[in-house]
Amino acid sequence: MENTKTPREVMQAVRADFRAQNLNIREAAQRIGTSPATLSSTLARGEYFGRVMGTRLANTFGYDLTFLYTGAGTLRKPDTATTTNGTPSAVDLQLRQILSICVGISAAVGELQRSIAEIAAEQAK
């Protein structure tokens, strides 16, 4: 049976990957479209990632969802877009950056829609 990581080990793996990419919590949170406080508290909580946060991290950084949800397997999903030493290729990194920007834009649009709805509700009073 494969070696399953504890929730704490999963969080440590994600933090280590952020450090390897020279990302601080603020930058990583911006890429996945959440606040630094939310990401920081999620990493400190010591539980496996939930659906939304896990999906955002997997889509942005190429992490394996099974690992994020259960600790089974490895942090990075098997990826054909890697160089011979196993690191992501330049194209793969660019695509991930574009995806993270799209996630951030999507989050901003959601906030804008909520603000518009609040203003409309206020004006309707």
MDTraj code that builds the backbone (N, CA, C; nanometers):
import mdtraj as md
import numpy as np

residues = "MET GLU ASN THR LYS THR PRO ARG GLU VAL MET GLN ALA VAL ARG ALA ASP PHE ARG ALA GLN ASN LEU ASN ILE ARG GLU ALA ALA GLN ARG ILE GLY THR SER PRO ALA THR LEU SER SER THR LEU ALA ARG GLY GLU TYR PHE GLY ARG VAL MET GLY THR ARG LEU ALA ASN THR PHE GLY TYR ASP LEU THR PHE LEU TYR THR GLY ALA GLY THR LEU ARG LYS PRO ASP THR ALA THR THR THR ASN GLY THR PRO SER ALA VAL ASP LEU GLN LEU ARG GLN ILE LEU SER ILE CYS VAL GLY ILE SER ALA ALA VAL GLY GLU LEU GLN ARG SER ILE ALA GLU ILE ALA ALA GLU GLN ALA LYS".split()
xyz = np.array([
    [0.0850, -0.1185, 0.0000],
    [0.0000, 0.0000, 0.0000],
    [0.0895, 0.1247, 0.0000],
    [0.0439, 0.2264, -0.0728],
    [0.1295, 0.3437, -0.0845],
    [0.1287, 0.4270, 0.0433],
    [0.2299, 0.5074, 0.0562],
    [0.2485, 0.5892, 0.1747],
    [0.1560, 0.7109, 0.1691],
    [0.0570, 0.7155, 0.2574],
    [-0.0367, 0.8268, 0.2637],
    [0.0145, 0.9299, 0.3638],
    [0.0104, 1.0544, 0.3237],
    [0.0573, 1.1638, 0.4084],
    [-0.0551, 1.2124, 0.4988],
    [-0.0172, 1.2589, 0.6158],
    [-0.1138, 1.3190, 0.7075],
    [-0.1519, 1.4571, 0.6547],
    [-0.2615, 1.5137, 0.7028],
    [-0.2962, 1.6493, 0.6595],
    [-0.1822, 1.7492, 0.6831],
    [-0.1156, 1.7377, 0.7962],
    [-0.0039, 1.8285, 0.8259],
    [0.1087, 1.8123, 0.7226],
    [0.1382, 1.6890, 0.6836],
    [0.2423, 1.6656, 0.5827],
    [0.2015, 1.7203, 0.4459],
    [0.0725, 1.7120, 0.4146],
    [0.0232, 1.7689, 0.2888],
    [0.0444, 1.9204, 0.2901],
    [0.0081, 1.9855, 0.4008],
    [0.0262, 2.1306, 0.4118],
    [0.1744, 2.1681, 0.4028],
    [0.2607, 2.0887, 0.4662],
    [0.4042, 2.1142, 0.4607],
    [0.4561, 2.1012, 0.3179],
    [0.4042, 2.0045, 0.2436],
    [0.4464, 1.9863, 0.1038],
    [0.4067, 2.1071, 0.0194],
    [0.2865, 2.1589, 0.0422],
    [0.2406, 2.2767, -0.0329],
    [0.3262, 2.3978, 0.0028],
    [0.3508, 2.4178, 0.1314],
    [0.4362, 2.5306, 0.1732],
    [0.5763, 2.5186, 0.1126],
    [0.6318, 2.3972, 0.1146],
    [0.7656, 2.3755, 0.0586],
    [0.7665, 2.4058, -0.0909],
    [0.6590, 2.3701, -0.1601],
    [0.6521, 2.3992, -0.3026],
    [0.6437, 2.5495, -0.3266],
    [0.5679, 2.6199, -0.2442],
    [0.5632, 2.7660, -0.2559],
    [0.7031, 2.8240, -0.2381],
    [0.7759, 2.7754, -0.1359],
    [0.9132, 2.8249, -0.1124],
    [1.0024, 2.7941, -0.2325],
    [0.9885, 2.6743, -0.2901],
    [1.0708, 2.6359, -0.4054],
    [1.0445, 2.7276, -0.5251],
    [0.9227, 2.7806, -0.5329],
    [0.8872, 2.8729, -0.6413],
    [0.9091, 3.0192, -0.6025],
    [0.9673, 3.0410, -0.4844],
    [0.9893, 3.1759, -0.4311],
    [0.8587, 3.2548, -0.4203],
    [0.7536, 3.1865, -0.3757],
    [0.6237, 3.2503, -0.3559],
    [0.5968, 3.2674, -0.2080],
    [0.5513, 3.3855, -0.1702],
    [0.5031, 3.4006, -0.0331],
    [0.3520, 3.3753, -0.0328],
    [0.2923, 3.3747, 0.0834],
    [0.1490, 3.3450, 0.0955],
    [0.0658, 3.4451, 0.0163],
    [0.1028, 3.5712, 0.0219],
    [0.0268, 3.6746, -0.0500],
    [0.0254, 3.6465, -0.2002],
    [0.1423, 3.6155, -0.2557],
    [0.1506, 3.5896, -0.3996],
    [0.0750, 3.4625, -0.4388],
    [0.0891, 3.3590, -0.3577],
    [0.0179, 3.2344, -0.3866],
    [-0.1326, 3.2552, -0.3776],
    [-0.1777, 3.3289, -0.2764],
    [-0.3206, 3.3563, -0.2600],
    [-0.3744, 3.4354, -0.3790],
    [-0.2966, 3.5322, -0.4248],
    [-0.3385, 3.6120, -0.5400],
    [-0.3544, 3.5231, -0.6630],
    [-0.2633, 3.4301, -0.6816],
    [-0.2708, 3.3410, -0.7981],
    [-0.3942, 3.2521, -0.7969],
    [-0.4380, 3.2116, -0.6786],
    [-0.5546, 3.1229, -0.6731],
    [-0.6849, 3.1977, -0.6464],
    [-0.6770, 3.3299, -0.6346],
    [-0.7978, 3.4096, -0.6205],
    [-0.8606, 3.4054, -0.4826],
    [-0.7773, 3.4065, -0.3799],
    [-0.8285, 3.4113, -0.2432],
    [-0.7451, 3.5108, -0.1636],
    [-0.7827, 3.5333, -0.0411],
    [-0.7068, 3.6274, 0.0411],
    [-0.5892, 3.5558, 0.1077],
    [-0.4844, 3.6306, 0.1393],
    [-0.3719, 3.5701, 0.2112],
    [-0.4157, 3.5099, 0.3448],
    [-0.5093, 3.5755, 0.4134],
    [-0.5563, 3.5242, 0.5428],
    [-0.6254, 3.3890, 0.5268],
    [-0.7065, 3.3755, 0.4223],
    [-0.7763, 3.2490, 0.3983],
    [-0.6769, 3.1376, 0.3680],
    [-0.5805, 3.1645, 0.2800],
    [-0.4822, 3.0625, 0.2456],
    [-0.3977, 3.0274, 0.3676],
    [-0.3549, 3.1268, 0.4412],
    [-0.2719, 3.1031, 0.5590],
    [-0.3455, 3.0187, 0.6627],
    [-0.4714, 3.0523, 0.6885],
    [-0.5474, 2.9762, 0.7883],
    [-0.5751, 2.8346, 0.7399],
    [-0.5955, 2.8183, 0.6102],
    [-0.6166, 2.6844, 0.5540],
    [-0.4908, 2.5994, 0.5720],
    [-0.3752, 2.6584, 0.5453],
    [-0.2499, 2.5844, 0.5600],
    [-0.2189, 2.5533, 0.7061],
    [-0.2656, 2.6371, 0.7962],
    [-0.2382, 2.6171, 0.9390],
    [-0.3382, 2.5242, 1.0060],
    [-0.4526, 2.5028, 0.9436],
    [-0.5618, 2.4282, 1.0055],
    [-0.5275, 2.2813, 1.0321],
    [-0.4448, 2.2224, 0.9492],
    [-0.4065, 2.0832, 0.9726],
    [-0.5114, 1.9829, 0.9288],
    [-0.5907, 2.0185, 0.8274],
    [-0.6884, 1.9275, 0.7688],
    [-0.6606, 1.9217, 0.6191],
    [-0.7087, 1.8142, 0.5553],
    [-0.6938, 1.8076, 0.4101],
    [-0.7709, 1.9234, 0.3471],
    [-0.7320, 1.9611, 0.2257],
    [-0.7972, 2.0715, 0.1561],
    [-0.9406, 2.0360, 0.1206],
    [-1.0258, 2.1380, 0.1203],
    [-1.1631, 2.1220, 0.0749],
    [-1.1696, 2.1304, -0.0764],
    [-1.2897, 2.1125, -0.1295],
    [-1.3091, 2.1059, -0.2740],
    [-1.2646, 2.2336, -0.3454],
    [-1.3087, 2.3490, -0.2986],
    [-1.2794, 2.4740, -0.3688],
    [-1.1303, 2.5063, -0.3628],
    [-1.0742, 2.5069, -0.2432],
    [-0.9323, 2.5407, -0.2283],
    [-0.8450, 2.4367, -0.2986],
    [-0.8779, 2.3096, -0.2837],
    [-0.8011, 2.2043, -0.3491],
    [-0.8021, 2.2192, -0.5003],
    [-0.9185, 2.2475, -0.5556],
    [-0.9305, 2.2633, -0.7012],
    [-0.8509, 2.3834, -0.7496],
    [-0.8589, 2.4940, -0.6763],
    [-0.7828, 2.6129, -0.7159],
    [-0.6329, 2.5856, -0.7132],
    [-0.5855, 2.5198, -0.6083],
    [-0.4422, 2.4891, -0.5985],
    [-0.4004, 2.3925, -0.7091],
    [-0.4821, 2.2910, -0.7338],
    [-0.4487, 2.1931, -0.8373],
    [-0.4431, 2.2587, -0.9751],
    [-0.5417, 2.3407, -1.0058],
    [-0.5456, 2.4049, -1.1369],
    [-0.4337, 2.5066, -1.1555],
    [-0.4002, 2.5762, -1.0514],
    [-0.2989, 2.6821, -1.0618],
    [-0.1569, 2.6276, -1.0577],
    [-0.1322, 2.5340, -0.9674],
    [0.0049, 2.4880, -0.9454],
    [0.0321, 2.3468, -0.9965],
    [-0.0671, 2.2807, -1.0543],
    [-0.0463, 2.1470, -1.1090],
    [-0.0399, 2.0384, -1.0038],
    [-0.1025, 2.0612, -0.8888],
    [-0.1023, 1.9619, -0.7822],
    [-0.2040, 1.8518, -0.8113],
    [-0.1804, 1.7367, -0.7530],
    [-0.2708, 1.6239, -0.7667],
    [-0.3842, 1.6376, -0.6644],
    [-0.5081, 1.6393, -0.7129],
    [-0.6222, 1.6552, -0.6227],
    [-0.6315, 1.5432, -0.5197],
    [-0.6010, 1.4221, -0.5605],
    [-0.6073, 1.3097, -0.4666],
    [-0.5131, 1.3338, -0.3498],
    [-0.3938, 1.3835, -0.3785],
    [-0.2971, 1.4129, -0.2727],
    [-0.3512, 1.5225, -0.1802],
    [-0.4068, 1.6290, -0.2383],
    [-0.4583, 1.7393, -0.1574],
    [-0.5764, 1.6965, -0.0717],
    [-0.6608, 1.6086, -0.1237],
    [-0.7814, 1.5651, -0.0517],
    [-0.7560, 1.4532, 0.0482],
    [-0.6599, 1.3644, 0.0168],
    [-0.6433, 1.2433, 0.0987],
    [-0.5015, 1.2171, 0.1465],
    [-0.4030, 1.2815, 0.0852],
    [-0.2633, 1.2556, 0.1201],
    [-0.2039, 1.1379, 0.0458],
    [-0.2819, 1.0738, -0.0409],
    [-0.2312, 0.9586, -0.1166],
    [-0.1598, 1.0058, -0.2427],
    [-0.0465, 0.9447, -0.2726],
    [0.0281, 0.9790, -0.3931],
    [0.1323, 1.0861, -0.3670],
    [0.1497, 1.1741, -0.4654],
    [0.2489, 1.2808, -0.4561],
    [0.1836, 1.4158, -0.4830],
    [0.2511, 1.5216, -0.4427],
    [0.1972, 1.6570, -0.4569],
    [0.1662, 1.6904, -0.6021],
    [0.2603, 1.6630, -0.6902],
    [0.2407, 1.6959, -0.8316],
    [0.1820, 1.5773, -0.9054],
    [0.0811, 1.6058, -0.9864],
    [0.0243, 1.4998, -1.0684],
    [0.1225, 1.4687, -1.1815],
    [0.1162, 1.3483, -1.2326],
    [0.2034, 1.3166, -1.3466],
    [0.1774, 1.4163, -1.4586],
    [0.2849, 1.4688, -1.5145],
    [0.2731, 1.5785, -1.6096],
    [0.3654, 1.5529, -1.7268],
    [0.3107, 1.5487, -1.8441],
    [0.3940, 1.5260, -1.9618],
    [0.4649, 1.6532, -2.0056],
    [0.4235, 1.7663, -1.9531],
    [0.4842, 1.8932, -1.9923],
    [0.5960, 1.9316, -1.8962],
    [0.6878, 1.8401, -1.8718],
    [0.8006, 1.8693, -1.7846],
    [0.9306, 1.8518, -1.8608],
    [1.0340, 1.9105, -1.8079],
    [1.1654, 1.8939, -1.8670],
    [1.2225, 1.7600, -1.8225],
    [1.3375, 1.7250, -1.8704],
    [1.3960, 1.5945, -1.8381],
    [1.4304, 1.5809, -1.6903],
    [1.4504, 1.6901, -1.6190],
    [1.4803, 1.6779, -1.4760],
    [1.3544, 1.6821, -1.3898],
    [1.2352, 1.6797, -1.4526],
    [1.1108, 1.6715, -1.3780],
    [1.0490, 1.8039, -1.3385],
    [1.1115, 1.9142, -1.3721],
    [1.0538, 2.0446, -1.3389],
    [0.9601, 2.0882, -1.4515],
    [0.8603, 2.1700, -1.4207],
    [0.7673, 2.2146, -1.5249],
    [0.8401, 2.2895, -1.6358],
    [0.7959, 2.2681, -1.7593],
    [0.8548, 2.3386, -1.8725],
    [0.8120, 2.4851, -1.8697],
    [0.8791, 2.5672, -1.9487],
    [0.8471, 2.7099, -1.9549],
    [0.7043, 2.7304, -2.0044],
    [0.6622, 2.6519, -2.1023],
    [0.5260, 2.6644, -2.1547],
    [0.4251, 2.6275, -2.0471],
    [0.4527, 2.5189, -1.9736],
    [0.3625, 2.4767, -1.8672],
    [0.3516, 2.5850, -1.7600],
    [0.4630, 2.6454, -1.7236],
    [0.4605, 2.7523, -1.6240],
    [0.3819, 2.8729, -1.6738],
    [0.3971, 2.9068, -1.8016],
    [0.3215, 3.0186, -1.8570],
    [0.1718, 2.9890, -1.8572],
    [0.1352, 2.8666, -1.8937],
    [-0.0057, 2.8295, -1.8930],
    [-0.0632, 2.8342, -1.7520],
    [0.0137, 2.7896, -1.6547],
    [-0.0322, 2.7959, -1.5158],
    [-0.0496, 2.9398, -1.4709],
    [0.0423, 3.0268, -1.5134],
    [0.0321, 3.1677, -1.4765],
    [-0.0927, 3.2303, -1.5389],
    [-0.1202, 3.1974, -1.6646],
    [-0.2401, 3.2483, -1.7306],
    [-0.3649, 3.1989, -1.6587],
    [-0.3657, 3.0708, -1.6227],
    [-0.4800, 3.0149, -1.5507],
    [-0.4990, 3.0838, -1.4168],
    [-0.3898, 3.1102, -1.3465],
    [-0.4029, 3.1759, -1.2164],
    [-0.4556, 3.3189, -1.2321],
    [-0.4170, 3.3865, -1.3392],
    [-0.4695, 3.5202, -1.3657],
    [-0.6200, 3.5122, -1.3924],
    [-0.6604, 3.4124, -1.4688],
    [-0.8035, 3.3938, -1.4982],
    [-0.8824, 3.3665, -1.3706],
    [-0.8264, 3.2861, -1.2814],
    [-0.8933, 3.2579, -1.1543],
    [-0.9075, 3.3874, -1.0741],
    [-0.8036, 3.4698, -1.0731],
    [-0.8086, 3.5977, -1.0030],
    [-0.9126, 3.6912, -1.0627],
    [-0.9202, 3.6951, -1.1943],
    [-1.0202, 3.7782, -1.2609],
    [-1.1600, 3.7294, -1.2267],
    [-1.1773, 3.5974, -1.2272],
    [-1.3071, 3.5395, -1.1936],
    [-1.3488, 3.5777, -1.0519],
    [-1.2556, 3.5732, -0.9591],
    [-1.2859, 3.6120, -0.8209],
    [-1.3224, 3.7597, -0.8134],
    [-1.2516, 3.8438, -0.8872],
    [-1.2805, 3.9872, -0.8874],
    [-1.4178, 4.0147, -0.9476],
    [-1.4534, 3.9440, -1.0534],
    [-1.5854, 3.9605, -1.1147],
    [-1.6940, 3.9199, -1.0151],
    [-1.6717, 3.8121, -0.9424],
    [-1.7678, 3.7696, -0.8406],
    [-1.7873, 3.8755, -0.7339],
    [-1.6795, 3.9352, -0.6887],
    [-1.6879, 4.0433, -0.5898],
    [-1.7640, 4.1624, -0.6464],
    [-1.7361, 4.1964, -0.7705],
    [-1.8047, 4.3087, -0.8353],
    [-1.9544, 4.2796, -0.8470],
    [-1.9905, 4.1574, -0.8835],
    [-2.1321, 4.1214, -0.8944],
    [-2.2019, 4.1314, -0.7588],
    [-2.1337, 4.0870, -0.6531],
    [-2.1917, 4.0980, -0.5188],
    [-2.2110, 4.2448, -0.4805],
    [-2.1135, 4.3284, -0.5131],
    [-2.1242, 4.4712, -0.4804],
    [-2.2402, 4.5351, -0.5562],
    [-2.2551, 4.5012, -0.6827],
    [-2.3652, 4.5560, -0.7627],
    [-2.4991, 4.5121, -0.7038],
    [-2.5076, 4.3852, -0.6634],
    [-2.6321, 4.3348, -0.6053],
    [-2.6636, 4.4075, -0.4742],
    [-2.5618, 4.4350, -0.3934],
    [-2.5826, 4.5073, -0.2685],
    [-2.6300, 4.6506, -0.2952],
    [-2.5698, 4.7153, -0.3938],
    [-2.6100, 4.8523, -0.4283],
    [-2.7538, 4.8527, -0.4799],
    [-2.7875, 4.7572, -0.5650],
    [-2.9233, 4.7492, -0.6193],
    [-3.0245, 4.7254, -0.5081],
    [-2.9896, 4.6384, -0.4137],
    [-3.0796, 4.6107, -0.2997],
    [-3.0964, 4.7348, -0.2149],
    [-2.9905, 4.8082, -0.1937],
    [-2.9943, 4.9307, -0.1137],
    [-3.0808, 5.0371, -0.1815],
    [-3.0683, 5.0488, -0.3144],
    [-3.1460, 5.1478, -0.3884],
    [-3.2937, 5.1100, -0.3938],
    [-3.3224, 4.9808, -0.3865],
    [-3.4614, 4.9349, -0.3945],
    [-3.5387, 4.9636, -0.2661],
    [-3.4674, 4.9924, -0.1576],
    [-3.5329, 5.0200, -0.0282],
    [-3.6085, 5.1478, -0.0267],
])
top = md.Topology()
chain = top.add_chain()
for i, resn in enumerate(residues, 1):
    res = top.add_residue(resn, chain, resSeq=i)
    for name in ("N", "CA", "C"):
        top.add_atom(name, md.element.get_by_symbol(name[0]), res)
traj = md.Trajectory(xyz[None], top)
